[in-house]
Amino acid sequence: MLGTVFSSSVIPATRARIVAAGSELGGFLLVGHSMLQRVLLKLAPYLPSTPIMQKLTSVRFEMTWKLEVDLELLGHFLPTSVTEVDVWASQLQKGGLGYQRFIAALATERKLPRLSSFSVAIHYQSRIDAGPDVSRVLETYPGIERLSGTLRPHHRLHQVLCLAGQLPCLRHFQMSDCDGMVLTREPEIPSLPYGSFPALESLELSSAPGCLGTLLVRVSSRKIQNIRLMVDAGNRLHEFQDAGGTPLADSFRAIGRLARLKALSVVLGIRTTWEIVHHILGCTELQTLTIVVRHNCDLVLQEGHLEQMGRAWRDLETMRLQLTDSYDSHTKFLELSHLHVIATEFRNLRKLAIKCDARSVSNGGFNVGDQAVAPRNSLEELDVGES
């Protein structure tokens, strides 16, 4: 459409194509770029007075350059049938914060009565706080069921988290603290009320241990079945190592109370021990477990630890244990003896992805010909990449 020459003969044909395509469209990507907006503004007088996408349910708004959003134009592509809105901003210049105008409009001029899913991701530095605009959206739409937020520094999260925790229908929540310093910037976050997130089923968090623990202990829902954690201390790794692991232990303790949890994924960007992690053994209905330990962030698992896991998680079907992101000859891998324990203890395991040290120098006493456990397990898929 950008290459169209707007003559008196071309515009009606272009209009007809847009209207015809829009009448059947269910999802739409609207790129916030000044050139595209100029093109659409030329077409606007020829478009119907009502939204042209009557069946539209999902909109993704990508802001890639500074732009002041034209709300009248936007109305053509944002009918009241929309239930999912995804805002993605990666502006390259200061000023012209069109994405904020768009978010603010959702709470005022362009209300969507059926909105159930809202996502906002800002991937550039800005000292203009988008937190209040996101908060207004949450106040306007208490029926939101799915909420995702990736905000940069200077976008305050406290009010957003308070309002998100009060949403009665929120089932899926994702939040990313980009530098692990949200508690430093907003010391009032530990004042979040207990008993938050009453209907939550799926939770995905990326932050430093202190923030993770603060949020997890305040979740009141007992319906949670899926948790994904990215433990990222940013450039403050030594600070958390010196704290003795208490903030991280709080996180795992909170998870261990969720007895109905079915899937747990943890990416560790901080060194820890089994004595801190073992609290998750309380999730007795676990079916899927992923533990990835980043480079130089060891987690030493002994055979006895794996035996405890096997006894606690009788229904485990999928397990991924990768104790480094990339091969490093100095990293302590799981050994073949650990693989033997897994084959013995996890009788219902169907999928296993594991990095282990299979060198003879590390496994001199291991009998690779032992076939005793083979008939007693259910393994269907094995990934030993980079072992």
Secondary structure, DSSP 8 states (H G I E B T S, - for coil): -TT----TTHHHHHHHHHHHHHTT-SEEEEEE-HHHHHHHHHHGGGS-SS-S-TT--EEEEEE-S-----HHHHGGG--TT--EEEEEE--SSSS--HHHHHHHHHTTTT--TT--EEEEEE-S--SS--HHHHHHHHHH-TT--EEEEEE-TTS--HHHHHHHHH-TT--EEEEEETTS-HHHH-TTGGG--TTB-TT--EEEEEE-HHHHHHHHTTB--S---EEEEEE--TT-HHHHHHTTTHHHHHHHHHHHT-TT--EEEEEE-S---HHHHGGGGG-TT--EEEEEE-TT------HHHHHHHHHH-TT--EEEEES-SS--TTS--EEHHHHHHHHHH-TT--EEEE-EE--TTT-TT--TT--TTGGG----EEE-TT-
